[in-house]
Amino acid sequence: MSSSTSSSPKRQALAWAVLVLAVLEAFQFTFYRNRLGDYASAVVLYLTAVALCIVAGMAVRHRVWPAQLRAQPWGRGRWWPVALAAIGGIWLCVPLLKSRFAGTHPQDYSDIIPAITVYCQRLLAGEVVHQPLTENLGYFLEPGYLPATWFPFVVPELLRFDYRWMSCLSLLVGLIGYWVVVQRLQRPPVVAFGLSVLPSLLVYSILYTNGDIFAITVEPLIVGYYLLLVAGVLLPSRPLQAVALVLCLLSRFSLVFWVPLYLGLLYVGESRRWAWSLAGLGAAGVLLLYVLPVLSHDWGLFMRVQKVYTETTLGEWRHLDERGLPLHLYNGIGLTNLFYHFVPGDVLARLKLAKLVHMAALLALVGSTAFAYWRQQLPRTDYRLYAVIVLKLYLATFYALLQVPYAYLAMVSFFVSCYLVVLAVGPASAVAPSATAEAGPVS
């Protein structure tokens, strides 16, 4: 496919469809949250995410992604529309962030930041970090946070500034990775500006409609990790892939089933050696930063934390609102209210079934997408584009079926949607592979 063909009416229509679906998904998460009713809202939101992934897959089918999205000299690199969008987004969001922070004291609403503060203070005092927080919080709480969730906050603890700004700094770093990808597409200025402004508008919409996500949690930190991971996949940058993968694995367990799929795609599509190397680096990161310093001193900690999660989840299923319904199950985000309402049995039995379906759905998704990729007629879709689209579908499924679908946890999925719009637009230099070419693995 020539460059002109890559901008064919069909491709343009698919790109517009991806943009519309991404905006519709974000709108359902922010301004139109839970407006379709207790059950339809979450179902329509999830189906929108599925449609977004399907259309994005159609848009990138057989499109070649350059082996490297190389940096261009400043004068010829068309940096100005990306820089303008980035500066404008920061100018738009920072005042609203300040007002949200000033009007909210995290300790009054959540134990997330108070608990992380204890972790950091223990580390700096030379104490054992991962031990119960009972004396500090006034009630029993196992140390369940993984290292990448709390360790970055040693910086604001040392420098004495608000932890929430550190969380936003991580998000900004992830957005910089996104903006680098957009700039290296070398699209016309209007297109580059439009793509660059998308995540800033999403940040503003979340701040405007649900500022507590930024004010009482540290989830922007995790979003930053995932944005960096996708940037590392698309550029591609091996050091960035390795670092971001370890950060994602050591912040949430949610990525664990997608990783083998990505390694398999990497093995088939690029390099056997790098696939094994990345697997080794990821395992080494988890071993050196979590297993040896934490679990080796208390091998029972992991299972105790899982038990506490189950007990906490059960408590949330019994935490009722004024209608007598679980507060966090009826927020328009997740599908687990279907299990709560329609499945017979006591609450614990319904919760166990929801967990089983959650696990089975993720395994089925990974297995089916791996099989679908392998069975594609040659030439296959570029493995990097496929990996990102499956990551979006995987995250949407993970958080839709999570037993307590907190809105702040689901946020990471909506930011990955911005990348799907980038994939649908594609680089200016995109050309199609020849019908006989196959991207095979190299040593």
TORKEGU-973778 format. One record per residue (C-alpha): residue number from 0; x, y, z; residue in three letters. Coordinates in steps of 0.25 Angstrom, whole numbers, plus 5000, padded with zeros to 4 digits. Layout:
BEGIN
nr->NUM u->X v->Y w->Z rest->ALA
...
This chain:
BEGIN
nr->0 u->5000 v->5000 w->5000 rest->MET
nr->1 u->5006 v->5013 w->4996 rest->SER
nr->2 u->5006 v->5025 w->5005 rest->SER
nr->3 u->4994 v->5031 w->4998 rest->SER
nr->4 u->4986 v->5018 w->4999 rest->THR
nr->5 u->4989 v->5018 w->5014 rest->SER
nr->6 u->4980 v->5030 w->5015 rest->SER
nr->7 u->4969 v->5024 w->5007 rest->SER
nr->8 u->4955 v->5027 w->5010 rest->PRO
nr->9 u->4953 v->5014 w->5017 rest->LYS
nr->10 u->4965 v->5016 w->5026 rest->ARG
nr->11 u->4961 v->5030 w->5029 rest->GLN
nr->12 u->4947 v->5025 w->5032 rest->ALA
nr->13 u->4952 v->5015 w->5042 rest->LEU
nr->14 u->4961 v->5025 w->5048 rest->ALA
nr->15 u->4949 v->5034 w->5051 rest->TRP
nr->16 u->4941 v->5022 w->5056 rest->ALA
nr->17 u->4952 v->5019 w->5066 rest->VAL
nr->18 u->4953 v->5033 w->5070 rest->LEU
nr->19 u->4938 v->5034 w->5072 rest->VAL
nr->20 u->4938 v->5021 w->5080 rest->LEU
nr->21 u->4949 v->5026 w->5089 rest->ALA
nr->22 u->4942 v->5039 w->5092 rest->VAL
nr->23 u->4929 v->5032 w->5094 rest->LEU
nr->24 u->4936 v->5022 w->5104 rest->GLU
nr->25 u->4942 v->5034 w->5112 rest->ALA
nr->26 u->4929 v->5041 w->5112 rest->PHE
nr->27 u->4922 v->5029 w->5118 rest->GLN
nr->28 u->4933 v->5029 w->5129 rest->PHE
nr->29 u->4932 v->5044 w->5132 rest->THR
nr->30 u->4921 v->5052 w->5129 rest->PHE
nr->31 u->4911 v->5041 w->5126 rest->TYR
nr->32 u->4915 v->5031 w->5136 rest->ARG
nr->33 u->4903 v->5022 w->5141 rest->ASN
nr->34 u->4893 v->5030 w->5133 rest->ARG
nr->35 u->4887 v->5017 w->5126 rest->LEU
nr->36 u->4883 v->5010 w->5138 rest->GLY
nr->37 u->4889 v->5001 w->5148 rest->ASP
nr->38 u->4892 v->4989 w->5139 rest->TYR
nr->39 u->4892 v->4995 w->5125 rest->ALA
nr->40 u->4902 v->5006 w->5128 rest->SER
nr->41 u->4914 v->4996 w->5131 rest->ALA
nr->42 u->4910 v->4987 w->5119 rest->VAL
nr->43 u->4909 v->4998 w->5109 rest->VAL
nr->44 u->4923 v->5003 w->5114 rest->LEU
nr->45 u->4929 v->4990 w->5113 rest->TYR
nr->46 u->4923 v->4987 w->5099 rest->LEU
nr->47 u->4928 v->5001 w->5095 rest->THR
nr->48 u->4942 v->4997 w->5099 rest->ALA
nr->49 u->4941 v->4984 w->5091 rest->VAL
nr->50 u->4936 v->4991 w->5079 rest->ALA
nr->51 u->4947 v->5001 w->5080 rest->LEU
nr->52 u->4957 v->4989 w->5080 rest->CYS
nr->53 u->4951 v->4982 w->5068 rest->ILE
nr->54 u->4950 v->4995 w->5059 rest->VAL
nr->55 u->4964 v->4998 w->5063 rest->ALA
nr->56 u->4968 v->4984 w->5059 rest->GLY
nr->57 u->4962 v->4987 w->5046 rest->MET
nr->58 u->4969 v->5000 w->5044 rest->ALA
nr->59 u->4983 v->4994 w->5046 rest->VAL
nr->60 u->4981 v->4981 w->5039 rest->ARG
nr->61 u->4993 v->4978 w->5030 rest->HIS
nr->62 u->4998 v->4992 w->5033 rest->ARG
nr->63 u->5013 v->4992 w->5035 rest->VAL
nr->64 u->5018 v->5000 w->5047 rest->TRP
nr->65 u->5033 v->5005 w->5044 rest->PRO
nr->66 u->5044 v->4997 w->5050 rest->ALA
nr->67 u->5047 v->5010 w->5058 rest->GLN
nr->68 u->5040 v->5023 w->5060 rest->LEU
nr->69 u->5052 v->5031 w->5059 rest->ARG
nr->70 u->5054 v->5045 w->5064 rest->ALA
nr->71 u->5055 v->5056 w->5054 rest->GLN
nr->72 u->5063 v->5069 w->5055 rest->PRO
nr->73 u->5056 v->5080 w->5062 rest->TRP
nr->74 u->5055 v->5088 w->5050 rest->GLY
nr->75 u->5049 v->5077 w->5042 rest->ARG
nr->76 u->5042 v->5069 w->5053 rest->GLY
nr->77 u->5029 v->5077 w->5054 rest->ARG
nr->78 u->5030 v->5078 w->5069 rest->TRP
nr->79 u->5022 v->5090 w->5071 rest->TRP
nr->80 u->5008 v->5085 w->5070 rest->PRO
nr->81 u->5011 v->5074 w->5080 rest->VAL
nr->82 u->5018 v->5084 w->5089 rest->ALA
nr->83 u->5007 v->5094 w->5088 rest->LEU
nr->84 u->4997 v->5083 w->5091 rest->ALA
nr->85 u->5005 v->5078 w->5103 rest->ALA
nr->86 u->5007 v->5092 w->5109 rest->ILE
nr->87 u->4992 v->5095 w->5107 rest->GLY
nr->88 u->4988 v->5083 w->5114 rest->GLY
nr->89 u->4997 v->5086 w->5126 rest->ILE
nr->90 u->4992 v->5100 w->5126 rest->TRP
nr->91 u->4978 v->5095 w->5126 rest->LEU
nr->92 u->4979 v->5084 w->5136 rest->CYS
nr->93 u->4989 v->5089 w->5147 rest->VAL
nr->94 u->4979 v->5100 w->5153 rest->PRO
nr->95 u->4968 v->5090 w->5154 rest->LEU
nr->96 u->4978 v->5080 w->5161 rest->LEU
nr->97 u->4982 v->5091 w->5171 rest->LYS
nr->98 u->4967 v->5093 w->5174 rest->SER
nr->99 u->4964 v->5078 w->5176 rest->ARG
nr->100 u->4977 v->5076 w->5185 rest->PHE
nr->101 u->4974 v->5089 w->5193 rest->ALA
nr->102 u->4959 v->5085 w->5196 rest->GLY
nr->103 u->4962 v->5070 w->5199 rest->THR
nr->104 u->4970 v->5063 w->5211 rest->HIS
nr->105 u->4973 v->5049 w->5206 rest->PRO
nr->106 u->4973 v->5044 w->5220 rest->GLN
nr->107 u->4959 v->5048 w->5222 rest->ASP
nr->108 u->4954 v->5039 w->5211 rest->TYR
nr->109 u->4964 v->5027 w->5208 rest->SER
nr->110 u->4975 v->5020 w->5215 rest->ASP
nr->111 u->4983 v->5019 w->5202 rest->ILE
nr->112 u->4992 v->5031 w->5203 rest->ILE
nr->113 u->4993 v->5030 w->5219 rest->PRO
nr->114 u->4998 v->5015 w->5217 rest->ALA
nr->115 u->5008 v->5019 w->5206 rest->ILE
nr->116 u->5013 v->5030 w->5215 rest->THR
nr->117 u->5016 v->5019 w->5226 rest->VAL
nr->118 u->5024 v->5010 w->5216 rest->TYR
nr->119 u->5033 v->5022 w->5212 rest->CYS
nr->120 u->5035 v->5026 w->5226 rest->GLN
nr->121 u->5039 v->5012 w->5230 rest->ARG
nr->122 u->5049 v->5011 w->5219 rest->LEU
nr->123 u->5056 v->5024 w->5223 rest->LEU
nr->124 u->5056 v->5020 w->5237 rest->ALA
nr->125 u->5063 v->5007 w->5234 rest->GLY
nr->126 u->5051 v->4999 w->5239 rest->GLU
nr->127 u->5044 v->4987 w->5233 rest->VAL
nr->128 u->5034 v->4993 w->5222 rest->VAL
nr->129 u->5025 v->4981 w->5220 rest->HIS
nr->130 u->5018 v->4979 w->5233 rest->GLN
nr->131 u->5004 v->4981 w->5238 rest->PRO
nr->132 u->5000 v->4996 w->5239 rest->LEU
nr->133 u->4992 v->4994 w->5251 rest->THR
nr->134 u->4999 v->5004 w->5260 rest->GLU
nr->135 u->5000 v->5015 w->5250 rest->ASN
nr->136 u->4986 v->5014 w->5244 rest->LEU
nr->137 u->4979 v->5010 w->5257 rest->GLY
nr->138 u->4973 v->4997 w->5251 rest->TYR
nr->139 u->4979 v->4984 w->5245 rest->PHE
nr->140 u->4984 v->4985 w->5231 rest->LEU
nr->141 u->4994 v->4976 w->5224 rest->GLU
nr->142 u->5004 v->4982 w->5215 rest->PRO
nr->143 u->4999 v->4979 w->5202 rest->GLY
nr->144 u->5005 v->4990 w->5193 rest->TYR
nr->145 u->5015 v->4986 w->5183 rest->LEU
nr->146 u->5029 v->4993 w->5183 rest->PRO
nr->147 u->5026 v->5001 w->5170 rest->ALA
nr->148 u->5013 v->5006 w->5176 rest->THR
nr->149 u->5020 v->5013 w->5188 rest->TRP
nr->150 u->5035 v->5014 w->5186 rest->PHE
nr->151 u->5034 v->5026 w->5177 rest->PRO
nr->152 u->5028 v->5034 w->5188 rest->PHE
nr->153 u->5041 v->5033 w->5196 rest->VAL
nr->154 u->5044 v->5046 w->5188 rest->VAL
nr->155 u->5033 v->5055 w->5193 rest->PRO
nr->156 u->5035 v->5049 w->5207 rest->GLU
nr->157 u->5050 v->5054 w->5206 rest->LEU
nr->158 u->5047 v->5067 w->5200 rest->LEU
nr->159 u->5034 v->5070 w->5208 rest->ARG
nr->160 u->5024 v->5072 w->5197 rest->PHE
nr->161 u->5010 v->5066 w->5194 rest->ASP
nr->162 u->5010 v->5052 w->5190 rest->TYR
nr->163 u->4999 v->5055 w->5180 rest->ARG
nr->164 u->5009 v->5063 w->5172 rest->TRP
nr->165 u->5018 v->5052 w->5171 rest->MET
nr->166 u->5007 v->5043 w->5165 rest->SER
nr->167 u->5004 v->5054 w->5155 rest->CYS
nr->168 u->5018 v->5055 w->5151 rest->LEU
nr->169 u->5018 v->5040 w->5148 rest->SER
nr->170 u->5006 v->5042 w->5139 rest->LEU
nr->171 u->5013 v->5054 w->5132 rest->LEU
nr->172 u->5025 v->5045 w->5129 rest->VAL
nr->173 u->5016 v->5035 w->5123 rest->GLY
nr->174 u->5009 v->5046 w->5115 rest->LEU
nr->175 u->5023 v->5050 w->5110 rest->ILE
nr->176 u->5025 v->5036 w->5105 rest->GLY
nr->177 u->5011 v->5037 w->5098 rest->TYR
nr->178 u->5015 v->5051 w->5092 rest->TRP
nr->179 u->5028 v->5046 w->5087 rest->VAL
nr->180 u->5021 v->5035 w->5079 rest->VAL
nr->181 u->5011 v->5045 w->5073 rest->VAL
nr->182 u->5022 v->5054 w->5069 rest->GLN
nr->183 u->5030 v->5043 w->5062 rest->ARG
nr->184 u->5018 v->5039 w->5054 rest->LEU
nr->185 u->5021 v->5051 w->5045 rest->GLN
nr->186 u->5007 v->5054 w->5042 rest->ARG
nr->187 u->5002 v->5068 w->5038 rest->PRO
nr->188 u->5002 v->5079 w->5049 rest->PRO
nr->189 u->4986 v->5078 w->5051 rest->VAL
nr->190 u->4986 v->5063 w->5052 rest->VAL
nr->191 u->4998 v->5063 w->5062 rest->ALA
nr->192 u->4992 v->5074 w->5070 rest->PHE
nr->193 u->4979 v->5067 w->5071 rest->GLY
nr->194 u->4985 v->5054 w->5075 rest->LEU
nr->195 u->4994 v->5061 w->5085 rest->SER
nr->196 u->4982 v->5068 w->5092 rest->VAL
nr->197 u->4974 v->5055 w->5094 rest->LEU
nr->198 u->4980 v->5051 w->5108 rest->PRO
nr->199 u->4980 v->5065 w->5113 rest->SER
nr->200 u->4965 v->5066 w->5111 rest->LEU
nr->201 u->4963 v->5052 w->5117 rest->LEU
nr->202 u->4971 v->5057 w->5130 rest->VAL
nr->203 u->4962 v->5070 w->5130 rest->TYR
nr->204 u->4949 v->5062 w->5129 rest->SER
nr->205 u->4953 v->5053 w->5140 rest->ILE
nr->206 u->4957 v->5064 w->5149 rest->LEU
nr->207 u->4944 v->5072 w->5146 rest->TYR
nr->208 u->4935 v->5060 w->5148 rest->THR
nr->209 u->4942 v->5051 w->5158 rest->ASN
nr->210 u->4954 v->5059 w->5164 rest->GLY
nr->211 u->4955 v->5050 w->5176 rest->ASP
nr->212 u->4962 v->5040 w->5167 rest->ILE
nr->213 u->4974 v->5050 w->5167 rest->PHE
nr->214 u->4972 v->5056 w->5181 rest->ALA
nr->215 u->4971 v->5043 w->5189 rest->ILE
nr->216 u->4978 v->5032 w->5181 rest->THR
nr->217 u->4991 v->5030 w->5174 rest->VAL
nr->218 u->4986 v->5024 w->5162 rest->GLU
nr->219 u->4992 v->5034 w->5152 rest->PRO
nr->220 u->5005 v->5028 w->5156 rest->LEU
nr->221 u->5000 v->5015 w->5150 rest->ILE
nr->222 u->4995 v->5021 w->5138 rest->VAL
nr->223 u->5008 v->5027 w->5135 rest->GLY
nr->224 u->5015 v->5013 w->5136 rest->TYR
nr->225 u->5005 v->5008 w->5126 rest->TYR
nr->226 u->5007 v->5019 w->5116 rest->LEU
nr->227 u->5022 v->5017 w->5117 rest->LEU
nr->228 u->5020 v->5002 w->5114 rest->LEU
nr->229 u->5012 v->5005 w->5101 rest->VAL
nr->230 u->5022 v->5016 w->5097 rest->ALA
nr->231 u->5033 v->5006 w->5099 rest->GLY
nr->232 u->5026 v->4995 w->5090 rest->VAL
nr->233 u->5022 v->5005 w->5079 rest->LEU
nr->234 u->5035 v->5013 w->5078 rest->LEU
nr->235 u->5041 v->5002 w->5080 rest->PRO
nr->236 u->5051 v->5004 w->5091 rest->SER
nr->237 u->5056 v->4992 w->5098 rest->ARG
nr->238 u->5061 v->4999 w->5111 rest->PRO
nr->239 u->5048 v->5006 w->5112 rest->LEU
nr->240 u->5040 v->4993 w->5110 rest->GLN
nr->241 u->5048 v->4986 w->5121 rest->ALA
nr->242 u->5047 v->4997 w->5131 rest->VAL
nr->243 u->5032 v->5000 w->5129 rest->ALA
nr->244 u->5029 v->4985 w->5129 rest->LEU
nr->245 u->5036 v->4983 w->5143 rest->VAL
nr->246 u->5029 v->4996 w->5148 rest->LEU
nr->247 u->5015 v->4991 w->5143 rest->CYS
nr->248 u->5017 v->4977 w->5149 rest->LEU
nr->249 u->5022 v->4983 w->5162 rest->LEU
nr->250 u->5010 v->4992 w->5164 rest->SER
nr->251 u->4998 v->4983 w->5160 rest->ARG
nr->252 u->4996 v->4969 w->5157 rest->PHE
nr->253 u->4986 v->4972 w->5146 rest->SER
nr->254 u->4996 v->4971 w->5135 rest->LEU
nr->255 u->5001 v->4957 w->5138 rest->VAL
nr->256 u->4993 v->4949 w->5128 rest->PHE
nr->257 u->4996 v->4959 w->5117 rest->TRP
nr->258 u->5011 v->4958 w->5118 rest->VAL
nr->259 u->5013 v->4944 w->5113 rest->PRO
nr->260 u->5004 v->4948 w->5101 rest->LEU
nr->261 u->5013 v->4960 w->5098 rest->TYR
nr->262 u->5026 v->4951 w->5100 rest->LEU
nr->263 u->5020 v->4941 w->5090 rest->GLY
nr->264 u->5017 v->4952 w->5080 rest->LEU
nr->265 u->5031 v->4958 w->5082 rest->LEU
nr->266 u->5037 v->4944 w->5080 rest->TYR
nr->267 u->5029 v->4942 w->5067 rest->VAL
nr->268 u->5030 v->4956 w->5061 rest->GLY
nr->269 u->5043 v->4961 w->5065 rest->GLU
nr->270 u->5054 v->4954 w->5072 rest->SER
nr->271 u->5055 v->4941 w->5080 rest->ARG
nr->272 u->5067 v->4946 w->5088 rest->ARG
nr->273 u->5060 v->4959 w->5092 rest->TRP
nr->274 u->5047 v->4951 w->5096 rest->ALA
nr->275 u->5055 v->4943 w->5105 rest->TRP
nr->276 u->5064 v->4954 w->5110 rest->SER
nr->277 u->5051 v->4963 w->5113 rest->LEU
nr->278 u->5045 v->4951 w->5121 rest->ALA
nr->279 u->5058 v->4949 w->5129 rest->GLY
nr->280 u->5059 v->4964 w->5132 rest->LEU
nr->281 u->5044 v->4964 w->5136 rest->GLY
nr->282 u->5047 v->4952 w->5145 rest->ALA
nr->283 u->5059 v->4958 w->5151 rest->ALA
nr->284 u->5053 v->4971 w->5154 rest->GLY
nr->285 u->5041 v->4964 w->5162 rest->VAL
nr->286 u->5052 v->4955 w->5169 rest->LEU
nr->287 u->5061 v->4966 w->5173 rest->LEU
nr->288 u->5051 v->4977 w->5176 rest->LEU
nr->289 u->5040 v->4968 w->5183 rest->TYR
nr->290 u->5043 v->4954 w->5185 rest->VAL
nr->291 u->5056 v->4955 w->5192 rest->LEU
nr->292 u->5054 v->4968 w->5200 rest->PRO
nr->293 u->5040 v->4965 w->5204 rest->VAL
nr->294 u->5035 v->4951 w->5202 rest->LEU
nr->295 u->5048 v->4944 w->5206 rest->SER
nr->296 u->5046 v->4950 w->5220 rest->HIS
nr->297 u->5031 v->4946 w->5221 rest->ASP
nr->298 u->5027 v->4935 w->5211 rest->TRP
nr->299 u->5013 v->4935 w->5216 rest->GLY
nr->300 u->5011 v->4950 w->5213 rest->LEU
nr->301 u->5006 v->4948 w->5199 rest->PHE
nr->302 u->4995 v->4939 w->5203 rest->MET
nr->303 u->4991 v->4947 w->5215 rest->ARG
nr->304 u->4989 v->4959 w->5206 rest->VAL
nr->305 u->4980 v->4951 w->5197 rest->GLN
nr->306 u->4972 v->4947 w->5209 rest->LYS
nr->307 u->4971 v->4961 w->5213 rest->VAL
nr->308 u->4967 v->4966 w->5199 rest->TYR
nr->309 u->4956 v->4955 w->5199 rest->THR
nr->310 u->4951 v->4960 w->5213 rest->GLU
nr->311 u->4951 v->4974 w->5208 rest->THR
nr->312 u->4944 v->4971 w->5195 rest->THR
nr->313 u->4933 v->4964 w->5203 rest->LEU
nr->314 u->4932 v->4976 w->5212 rest->GLY
nr->315 u->4930 v->4985 w->5200 rest->GLU
nr->316 u->4919 v->4975 w->5195 rest->TRP
nr->317 u->4912 v->4978 w->5208 rest->ARG
nr->318 u->4915 v->4993 w->5208 rest->HIS
nr->319 u->4901 v->4998 w->5204 rest->LEU
nr->320 u->4896 v->5011 w->5199 rest->ASP
nr->321 u->4883 v->5018 w->5202 rest->GLU
nr->322 u->4876 v->5008 w->5192 rest->ARG
nr->323 u->4881 v->4996 w->5199 rest->GLY
nr->324 u->4891 v->4993 w->5188 rest->LEU
nr->325 u->4906 v->4991 w->5189 rest->PRO
nr->326 u->4912 v->5005 w->5187 rest->LEU
nr->327 u->4924 v->5002 w->5178 rest->HIS
nr->328 u->4917 v->4991 w->5170 rest->LEU
nr->329 u->4906 v->5001 w->5165 rest->TYR
nr->330 u->4916 v->5012 w->5159 rest->ASN
nr->331 u->4914 v->5009 w->5145 rest->GLY
nr->332 u->4928 v->5003 w->5143 rest->ILE
nr->333 u->4928 v->4988 w->5146 rest->GLY
nr->334 u->4919 v->4976 w->5142 rest->LEU
nr->335 u->4920 v->4970 w->5156 rest->THR
nr->336 u->4907 v->4975 w->5160 rest->ASN
nr->337 u->4901 v->4965 w->5150 rest->LEU
nr->338 u->4906 v->4954 w->5159 rest->PHE
nr->339 u->4901 v->4961 w->5172 rest->TYR
nr->340 u->4887 v->4963 w->5166 rest->HIS
nr->341 u->4884 v->4951 w->5157 rest->PHE
nr->342 u->4893 v->4939 w->5163 rest->VAL
nr->343 u->4886 v->4931 w->5174 rest->PRO
nr->344 u->4892 v->4928 w->5187 rest->GLY
nr->345 u->4899 v->4936 w->5198 rest->ASP
nr->346 u->4908 v->4947 w->5196 rest->VAL
nr->347 u->4921 v->4939 w->5198 rest->LEU
nr->348 u->4916 v->4929 w->5187 rest->ALA
nr->349 u->4913 v->4940 w->5177 rest->ARG
nr->350 u->4927 v->4946 w->5180 rest->LEU
nr->351 u->4934 v->4933 w->5178 rest->LYS
nr->352 u->4927 v->4931 w->5164 rest->LEU
nr->353 u->4930 v->4945 w->5160 rest->ALA
nr->354 u->4945 v->4943 w->5163 rest->LYS
nr->355 u->4944 v->4930 w->5155 rest->LEU
nr->356 u->4938 v->4936 w->5143 rest->VAL
nr->357 u->4948 v->4948 w->5144 rest->HIS
nr->358 u->4960 v->4938 w->5144 rest->MET
nr->359 u->4954 v->4930 w->5133 rest->ALA
nr->360 u->4950 v->4942 w->5124 rest->ALA
nr->361 u->4965 v->4947 w->5125 rest->LEU
nr->362 u->4971 v->4933 w->5121 rest->LEU
nr->363 u->4961 v->4931 w->5110 rest->ALA
nr->364 u->4964 v->4945 w->5105 rest->LEU
nr->365 u->4979 v->4943 w->5104 rest->VAL
nr->366 u->4978 v->4929 w->5099 rest->GLY
nr->367 u->4968 v->4933 w->5088 rest->SER
nr->368 u->4975 v->4946 w->5083 rest->THR
nr->369 u->4988 v->4938 w->5083 rest->ALA
nr->370 u->4981 v->4927 w->5074 rest->PHE
nr->371 u->4975 v->4938 w->5065 rest->ALA
nr->372 u->4988 v->4944 w->5063 rest->TYR
nr->373 u->4995 v->4931 w->5059 rest->TRP
nr->374 u->4983 v->4927 w->5050 rest->ARG
nr->375 u->4983 v->4940 w->5042 rest->GLN
nr->376 u->4986 v->4939 w->5027 rest->GLN
nr->377 u->4999 v->4945 w->5024 rest->LEU
nr->378 u->5004 v->4956 w->5025 rest->PRO
nr->379 u->5000 v->4957 w->5039 rest->ARG
nr->380 u->4996 v->4970 w->5046 rest->THR
nr->381 u->5009 v->4976 w->5052 rest->ASP
nr->382 u->5011 v->4969 w->5066 rest->TYR
nr->383 u->5013 v->4983 w->5073 rest->ARG
nr->384 u->5000 v->4988 w->5068 rest->LEU
nr->385 u->4993 v->4975 w->5072 rest->TYR
nr->386 u->4999 v->4975 w->5086 rest->ALA
nr->387 u->4994 v->4989 w->5089 rest->VAL
nr->388 u->4980 v->4986 w->5084 rest->ILE
nr->389 u->4980 v->4973 w->5092 rest->VAL
nr->390 u->4985 v->4981 w->5104 rest->LEU
nr->391 u->4974 v->4990 w->5103 rest->LYS
nr->392 u->4963 v->4979 w->5102 rest->LEU
nr->393 u->4970 v->4972 w->5113 rest->TYR
nr->394 u->4970 v->4984 w->5123 rest->LEU
nr->395 u->4955 v->4987 w->5119 rest->ALA
nr->396 u->4952 v->4972 w->5122 rest->THR
nr->397 u->4960 v->4972 w->5135 rest->PHE
nr->398 u->4954 v->4984 w->5141 rest->TYR
nr->399 u->4940 v->4981 w->5136 rest->ALA
nr->400 u->4940 v->4968 w->5144 rest->LEU
nr->401 u->4948 v->4972 w->5156 rest->LEU
nr->402 u->4940 v->4969 w->5168 rest->GLN
nr->403 u->4940 v->4983 w->5173 rest->VAL
nr->404 u->4941 v->4992 w->5161 rest->PRO
nr->405 u->4946 v->5005 w->5167 rest->TYR
nr->406 u->4946 v->5016 w->5157 rest->ALA
nr->407 u->4961 v->5020 w->5160 rest->TYR
nr->408 u->4966 v->5006 w->5157 rest->LEU
nr->409 u->4959 v->5006 w->5143 rest->ALA
nr->410 u->4965 v->5019 w->5139 rest->MET
nr->411 u->4977 v->5013 w->5133 rest->VAL
nr->412 u->4969 v->5006 w->5122 rest->SER
nr->413 u->4963 v->5019 w->5117 rest->PHE
nr->414 u->4977 v->5025 w->5115 rest->PHE
nr->415 u->4981 v->5013 w->5107 rest->VAL
nr->416 u->4970 v->5017 w->5098 rest->SER
nr->417 u->4977 v->5029 w->5093 rest->CYS
nr->418 u->4988 v->5020 w->5088 rest->TYR
nr->419 u->4978 v->5013 w->5079 rest->LEU
nr->420 u->4974 v->5026 w->5072 rest->VAL
nr->421 u->4989 v->5028 w->5070 rest->VAL
nr->422 u->4990 v->5014 w->5064 rest->LEU
nr->423 u->4978 v->5016 w->5055 rest->ALA
nr->424 u->4984 v->5029 w->5049 rest->VAL
nr->425 u->4997 v->5023 w->5048 rest->GLY
nr->426 u->5011 v->5029 w->5043 rest->PRO
nr->427 u->5012 v->5037 w->5030 rest->ALA
nr->428 u->5022 v->5026 w->5025 rest->SER
nr->429 u->5013 v->5014 w->5027 rest->ALA
nr->430 u->5013 v->5005 w->5015 rest->VAL
nr->431 u->5007 v->4991 w->5014 rest->ALA
nr->432 u->5015 v->4978 w->5014 rest->PRO
nr->433 u->5016 v->4970 w->5001 rest->SER
nr->434 u->5007 v->4959 w->5000 rest->ALA
nr->435 u->5018 v->4949 w->5001 rest->THR
nr->436 u->5025 v->4955 w->5013 rest->ALA
nr->437 u->5025 v->4949 w->5027 rest->GLU
nr->438 u->5031 v->4956 w->5039 rest->ALA
nr->439 u->5038 v->4944 w->5045 rest->GLY
nr->440 u->5046 v->4943 w->5057 rest->PRO
nr->441 u->5061 v->4946 w->5057 rest->VAL
nr->442 u->5072 v->4941 w->5066 rest->SER
